[in-house]
Amino acid sequence: MADISKTADRTVKEGLTGSETPYMDELCKGPWPSHARELKRTQYPVMMYEEGIKQRWTQWGHGGMSSVPGLGSGAIARKSRRPDIISHSHLIRVLGNPGTFYKTSTFRKICELTERYGDGSLHMLTTNYNIEICGIMNDEQMKAVTQELNAMGYDVGSAGDAMRNMPDCMGPALCEYAVMDTPRLKHFMTKHFIDDIQYPRFPFKIKTKMAGCPNDCGKALLHGDIGIIGVFRDLPKINDRRLSDWVNRGGDIRWVCDNCPTNAMNWDGKKLTIDGDSCIRCMYCINRVPAIKPGDDRGVAITAGGKMKGKYGPMKGKVIFPFIKVTPPDYKELVAAYTRICDVYDDNGRKKERIGDMIQRIGMDKFLELCGVEPSPMNFTSPRRNTFYHWEHEELGGVHE
Amino acid sequence: MSKVGGVGVPPVEENIPQVVLKNYGKWDTHEVVRPGVIKRIAESGDVCYTVRIAMPPSRVSVASMLELCDLADEYSGGFFRITLRNSFEFVDVNPDKIEELIDKVESLGFPVGGTKNSVHNIMACPGWIHCNLPATDSPGIAKALGDALIDEFKNHRLPAWLKINIGGCANIEEALMADIGIIGVHRDIPIVLEDKMRICEQPTVIHSCPTGAIKPKGKESVVISAERCIHCGACTMHCESILTGDPKLDGFAVSVGGKASNTGSGPDLGRVVIPYLPNNPPKWEEAVNAVTMIMHAWRKDARPDERIKEWIHRIGWDRFFKKAGIKVSIKDVDGYMYGNEFARSDLRFGW
């Protein structure tokens, strides 16, 4: 313990004497909030960053999920390449709140823990919407900070080859477009899958993202290994009286009709109609016109395979389950579908292979079969253009016997 | 040893203000009353004002968060939200005190804005602050871009919204999902410190490579094939004697046209249009020039409501390169794996 405080003291002295950090001083100027200024307000070893900019090369070394006895995933170790400045600096990932809402009374406690155990800097937020408490120096402190967080009702996790934190949009808490209750689903899913979030058992990480509507602010389709996105099947609802009020107040309904991506909308000067054969439920008119609301036949679509990293490069997610009813409080169908995808991945994925890469390797047809999906046109943008099928033995009626 | 964990996250009700709880799922509409300030109106007639500010890229100090907490206590009943683009939002602000709050928060150095047709908060990974992989310093670039585009953050002057994400290496998902993305690019294979390879497990390192680019060299070292390496950094996770990057060669690429929403032509990942620009801290002129060049071309040419992806969808990539003043090189032609899907198979040119 004594050792650590010594390191921290030294770095503060080095960092804060202005002229020693010319590059960071430059980054402190200007109107945009500066990370350099933030770092200088903490015990972060500023010379690590300063030297990084000076040499144009990161000064941090080897790291990743570290296994702390008695603690699940969530602890991340990072060694330094510059032992003359600091030997290492670890961090711990705190699972973010549902809807990413925070209350100052509890957040102050997180701040206090960061001051006490870490270097006083927070990463708000990570790409999975965790809060990282940075600059923790040893395993005992990691465990202590976790215990204190647990006592507050917070938890750590989301590192290594585990299910990651499941970020959600604000959903119905503040947004009128939400067709699915994302914050409550996030709360449920985190509780339900907490062991998988804290104990890595999969071939590689599973990032799950949730978005309340096809606007997909949670970017679930693009970067969710598994994405859960609120959808509706019937047509958008039009409130005629409200619409004419809106038009009379200067709302440009013709512009909206012209910009409908499938030209499904028709405004005859008095009444708006939406053509059921053209509408693709893209949310455009709903976003633009307050008198149009999402339909009532609501559920979620589950996508899989979105990612950036890995062998086959960046990929969009693919629709696996186009529509699943959302049934709180146990979300039975949704959990069954979600678990199925995870199990198929667990059984078939190779080590360090993301779901997207696995689908590319084994084929989408095979993946859908393994997931037990009854294939529908919702699963593809077009049918295949080759005839290189793989016929199963049973399909050949035993002719090949 | 006592078990820790297994707690999950706090319930939704614990961290939301009364007005949000009362109108949960019953919000009707919203309007942006001024850049950064959103008025949300519920079916019951209740309103909830939120004030959005830009956050420093990646790291924030406890000292600053406590200052913001103080303001939240004073003006929004102690409630705030971190948006999905990492900006900070005071939730349920008293409408009479909005001006006062804006004055105070701006005097702390946090600009108010980032709503509707403006540049939204710029997202960045930790970069050189705390990572071993990055080819570029994403927070530094984010800061330079933020300084250059601050007026666009504080005003609604763009055709649609502009989201800019920065990732320090090829692994960061965020970059390709934004209208303009910056992705760190390693131009050379990782450096193998042969005299220190003894501490690593040679088979584990070889096995870790997703493309089979690593082969044994003698009994203790490895050799990496430049042909096959995709700069993912998987080997560096298993061996501290392999270092990514080369300060003289590293830099970043610029992508455009990422979009998550299903409106218009639908969701898609961005495409890389500038293959490489050099790192040039602390001003990052190359990054700022590239982004402002693309932004101005889009702004001049796009129709109202048209995000960069939709603009390119309408005019075509051929006209995009001309209008944005970007020179096409062979690096723009995708030669990786299934990349030939992007080769042109029609004659509908936009001369």
Boltz contact constraints between the chains, C-beta under 6 A:
constraints:
  - contact:
      token1: [A, 23]
      token2: [B, 282]
      max_distance: 6.0
  - contact:
      token1: [A, 26]
      token2: [B, 282]
      max_distance: 6.0
  - contact:
      token1: [A, 27]
      token2: [B, 143]
      max_distance: 6.0
  - contact:
      token1: [A, 27]
      token2: [B, 282]
      max_distance: 6.0
  - contact:
      token1: [A, 30]
      token2: [B, 147]
      max_distance: 6.0
  - contact:
      token1: [A, 31]
      token2: [B, 150]
      max_distance: 6.0
  - contact:
      token1: [A, 32]
      token2: [B, 143]
      max_distance: 6.0
  - contact:
      token1: [A, 32]
      token2: [B, 146]
      max_distance: 6.0
  - contact:
      token1: [A, 32]
      token2: [B, 147]
      max_distance: 6.0
  - contact:
      token1: [A, 32]
      token2: [B, 150]
      max_distance: 6.0
  - contact:
      token1: [A, 33]
      token2: [B, 54]
      max_distance: 6.0
  - contact:
      token1: [A, 33]
      token2: [B, 56]
      max_distance: 6.0
  - contact:
      token1: [A, 33]
      token2: [B, 109]
      max_distance: 6.0
  - contact:
      token1: [A, 33]
      token2: [B, 110]
      max_distance: 6.0
  - contact:
      token1: [A, 34]
      token2: [B, 56]
      max_distance: 6.0
  - contact:
      token1: [A, 34]
      token2: [B, 143]
      max_distance: 6.0
  - contact:
      token1: [A, 35]
      token2: [B, 56]
      max_distance: 6.0
  - contact:
      token1: [A, 35]
      token2: [B, 57]
      max_distance: 6.0
  - contact:
      token1: [A, 35]
      token2: [B, 58]
      max_distance: 6.0
  - contact:
      token1: [A, 35]
      token2: [B, 59]
      max_distance: 6.0
  - contact:
      token1: [A, 35]
      token2: [B, 139]
      max_distance: 6.0
  - contact:
      token1: [A, 38]
      token2: [B, 56]
      max_distance: 6.0
  - contact:
      token1: [A, 38]
      token2: [B, 59]
      max_distance: 6.0
  - contact:
      token1: [A, 38]
      token2: [B, 60]
      max_distance: 6.0
  - contact:
      token1: [A, 38]
      token2: [B, 61]
      max_distance: 6.0
  - contact:
      token1: [A, 38]
      token2: [B, 64]
      max_distance: 6.0
  - contact:
      token1: [A, 39]
      token2: [B, 59]
      max_distance: 6.0
  - contact:
      token1: [A, 41]
      token2: [B, 61]
      max_distance: 6.0
  - contact:
      token1: [A, 41]
      token2: [B, 63]
      max_distance: 6.0
  - contact:
      token1: [A, 42]
      token2: [B, 61]
      max_distance: 6.0
  - contact:
      token1: [A, 49]
      token2: [B, 129]
      max_distance: 6.0
  - contact:
      token1: [A, 52]
      token2: [B, 128]
      max_distance: 6.0
  - contact:
      token1: [A, 53]
      token2: [B, 281]
      max_distance: 6.0
  - contact:
      token1: [A, 55]
      token2: [B, 247]
      max_distance: 6.0
  - contact:
      token1: [A, 56]
      token2: [B, 247]
      max_distance: 6.0
  - contact:
      token1: [A, 56]
      token2: [B, 279]
      max_distance: 6.0
  - contact:
      token1: [A, 57]
      token2: [B, 245]
      max_distance: 6.0
  - contact:
      token1: [A, 57]
      token2: [B, 247]
      max_distance: 6.0
  - contact:
      token1: [A, 58]
      token2: [B, 128]
      max_distance: 6.0
  - contact:
      token1: [A, 58]
      token2: [B, 134]
      max_distance: 6.0
  - contact:
      token1: [A, 60]
      token2: [B, 130]
      max_distance: 6.0
  - contact:
      token1: [A, 60]
      token2: [B, 131]
      max_distance: 6.0
  - contact:
      token1: [A, 60]
      token2: [B, 132]
      max_distance: 6.0
  - contact:
      token1: [A, 61]
      token2: [B, 132]
      max_distance: 6.0
  - contact:
      token1: [A, 61]
      token2: [B, 240]
      max_distance: 6.0
  - contact:
      token1: [A, 62]
      token2: [B, 240]
      max_distance: 6.0
  - contact:
      token1: [A, 63]
      token2: [B, 132]
      max_distance: 6.0
  - contact:
      token1: [A, 64]
      token2: [B, 237]
      max_distance: 6.0
  - contact:
      token1: [A, 70]
      token2: [B, 1]
      max_distance: 6.0
  - contact:
      token1: [A, 71]
      token2: [B, 4]
      max_distance: 6.0
  - contact:
      token1: [A, 72]
      token2: [B, 5]
      max_distance: 6.0
  - contact:
      token1: [A, 95]
      token2: [B, 9]
      max_distance: 6.0
  - contact:
      token1: [A, 97]
      token2: [B, 9]
      max_distance: 6.0
  - contact:
      token1: [A, 97]
      token2: [B, 10]
      max_distance: 6.0
  - contact:
      token1: [A, 97]
      token2: [B, 15]
      max_distance: 6.0
  - contact:
      token1: [A, 98]
      token2: [B, 9]
      max_distance: 6.0
  - contact:
      token1: [A, 98]
      token2: [B, 12]
      max_distance: 6.0
  - contact:
      token1: [A, 100]
      token2: [B, 81]
      max_distance: 6.0
  - contact:
      token1: [A, 100]
      token2: [B, 82]
      max_distance: 6.0
  - contact:
      token1: [A, 101]
      token2: [B, 15]
      max_distance: 6.0
  - contact:
      token1: [A, 101]
      token2: [B, 16]
      max_distance: 6.0
  - contact:
      token1: [A, 101]
      token2: [B, 81]
      max_distance: 6.0
  - contact:
      token1: [A, 102]
      token2: [B, 15]
      max_distance: 6.0
  - contact:
      token1: [A, 102]
      token2: [B, 80]
      max_distance: 6.0
  - contact:
      token1: [A, 103]
      token2: [B, 15]
      max_distance: 6.0
  - contact:
      token1: [A, 103]
      token2: [B, 78]
      max_distance: 6.0
  - contact:
      token1: [A, 103]
      token2: [B, 79]
      max_distance: 6.0
  - contact:
      token1: [A, 104]
      token2: [B, 69]
      max_distance: 6.0
  - contact:
      token1: [A, 104]
      token2: [B, 72]
      max_distance: 6.0
  - contact:
      token1: [A, 104]
      token2: [B, 73]
      max_distance: 6.0
  - contact:
      token1: [A, 104]
      token2: [B, 78]
      max_distance: 6.0
  - contact:
      token1: [A, 108]
      token2: [B, 69]
      max_distance: 6.0
  - contact:
      token1: [A, 111]
      token2: [B, 62]
      max_distance: 6.0
  - contact:
      token1: [A, 111]
      token2: [B, 65]
      max_distance: 6.0
  - contact:
      token1: [A, 111]
      token2: [B, 66]
      max_distance: 6.0
  - contact:
      token1: [A, 114]
      token2: [B, 62]
      max_distance: 6.0
  - contact:
      token1: [A, 115]
      token2: [B, 62]
      max_distance: 6.0
  - contact:
      token1: [A, 120]
      token2: [B, 62]
      max_distance: 6.0
  - contact:
      token1: [A, 121]
      token2: [B, 59]
      max_distance: 6.0
  - contact:
      token1: [A, 121]
      token2: [B, 61]
      max_distance: 6.0
  - contact:
      token1: [A, 122]
      token2: [B, 60]
      max_distance: 6.0
  - contact:
      token1: [A, 123]
      token2: [B, 59]
      max_distance: 6.0
  - contact:
      token1: [A, 124]
      token2: [B, 60]
      max_distance: 6.0
  - contact:
      token1: [A, 124]
      token2: [B, 82]
      max_distance: 6.0
  - contact:
      token1: [A, 125]
      token2: [B, 82]
      max_distance: 6.0
  - contact:
      token1: [A, 125]
      token2: [B, 86]
      max_distance: 6.0
  - contact:
      token1: [A, 127]
      token2: [B, 174]
      max_distance: 6.0
  - contact:
      token1: [A, 146]
      token2: [B, 4]
      max_distance: 6.0
  - contact:
      token1: [A, 147]
      token2: [B, 4]
      max_distance: 6.0
  - contact:
      token1: [A, 150]
      token2: [B, 4]
      max_distance: 6.0
  - contact:
      token1: [A, 150]
      token2: [B, 7]
      max_distance: 6.0
  - contact:
      token1: [A, 153]
      token2: [B, 10]
      max_distance: 6.0
  - contact:
      token1: [A, 155]
      token2: [B, 5]
      max_distance: 6.0
  - contact:
      token1: [A, 155]
      token2: [B, 7]
      max_distance: 6.0
  - contact:
      token1: [A, 155]
      token2: [B, 8]
      max_distance: 6.0
  - contact:
      token1: [A, 172]
      token2: [B, 24]
      max_distance: 6.0
  - contact:
      token1: [A, 172]
      token2: [B, 25]
      max_distance: 6.0
  - contact:
      token1: [A, 173]
      token2: [B, 16]
      max_distance: 6.0
  - contact:
      token1: [A, 173]
      token2: [B, 20]
      max_distance: 6.0
  - contact:
      token1: [A, 173]
      token2: [B, 24]
      max_distance: 6.0
  - contact:
      token1: [A, 174]
      token2: [B, 40]
      max_distance: 6.0
  - contact:
      token1: [A, 176]
      token2: [B, 27]
      max_distance: 6.0
  - contact:
      token1: [A, 176]
      token2: [B, 28]
      max_distance: 6.0
  - contact:
      token1: [A, 176]
      token2: [B, 29]
      max_distance: 6.0
  - contact:
      token1: [A, 183]
      token2: [B, 12]
      max_distance: 6.0
  - contact:
      token1: [A, 184]
      token2: [B, 12]
      max_distance: 6.0
  - contact:
      token1: [A, 187]
      token2: [B, 9]
      max_distance: 6.0
  - contact:
      token1: [A, 187]
      token2: [B, 11]
      max_distance: 6.0
  - contact:
      token1: [A, 187]
      token2: [B, 12]
      max_distance: 6.0
  - contact:
      token1: [A, 190]
      token2: [B, 8]
      max_distance: 6.0
  - contact:
      token1: [A, 190]
      token2: [B, 9]
      max_distance: 6.0
  - contact:
      token1: [A, 191]
      token2: [B, 8]
      max_distance: 6.0
  - contact:
      token1: [A, 194]
      token2: [B, 6]
      max_distance: 6.0
  - contact:
      token1: [A, 194]
      token2: [B, 8]
      max_distance: 6.0
  - contact:
      token1: [A, 198]
      token2: [B, 5]
      max_distance: 6.0
  - contact:
      token1: [A, 214]
      token2: [B, 262]
      max_distance: 6.0
  - contact:
      token1: [A, 215]
      token2: [B, 261]
      max_distance: 6.0
  - contact:
      token1: [A, 216]
      token2: [B, 260]
      max_distance: 6.0
  - contact:
      token1: [A, 216]
      token2: [B, 261]
      max_distance: 6.0
  - contact:
      token1: [A, 217]
      token2: [B, 84]
      max_distance: 6.0
  - contact:
      token1: [A, 219]
      token2: [B, 177]
      max_distance: 6.0
  - contact:
      token1: [A, 219]
      token2: [B, 260]
      max_distance: 6.0
  - contact:
      token1: [A, 221]
      token2: [B, 267]
      max_distance: 6.0
  - contact:
      token1: [A, 222]
      token2: [B, 177]
      max_distance: 6.0
  - contact:
      token1: [A, 222]
      token2: [B, 260]
      max_distance: 6.0
  - contact:
      token1: [A, 223]
      token2: [B, 173]
      max_distance: 6.0
  - contact:
      token1: [A, 261]
      token2: [B, 264]
      max_distance: 6.0
  - contact:
      token1: [A, 282]
      token2: [B, 262]
      max_distance: 6.0
  - contact:
      token1: [A, 282]
      token2: [B, 263]
      max_distance: 6.0
  - contact:
      token1: [A, 283]
      token2: [B, 263]
      max_distance: 6.0
  - contact:
      token1: [A, 284]
      token2: [B, 263]
      max_distance: 6.0
  - contact:
      token1: [A, 290]
      token2: [B, 29]
      max_distance: 6.0
  - contact:
      token1: [A, 308]
      token2: [B, 173]
      max_distance: 6.0
  - contact:
      token1: [A, 309]
      token2: [B, 171]
      max_distance: 6.0
  - contact:
      token1: [A, 309]
      token2: [B, 232]
      max_distance: 6.0
  - contact:
      token1: [A, 310]
      token2: [B, 210]
      max_distance: 6.0
  - contact:
      token1: [A, 311]
      token2: [B, 210]
      max_distance: 6.0
  - contact:
      token1: [A, 311]
      token2: [B, 211]
      max_distance: 6.0
  - contact:
      token1: [A, 312]
      token2: [B, 337]
      max_distance: 6.0
  - contact:
      token1: [A, 314]
      token2: [B, 176]
      max_distance: 6.0
  - contact:
      token1: [A, 314]
      token2: [B, 269]
      max_distance: 6.0
  - contact:
      token1: [A, 316]
      token2: [B, 269]
      max_distance: 6.0
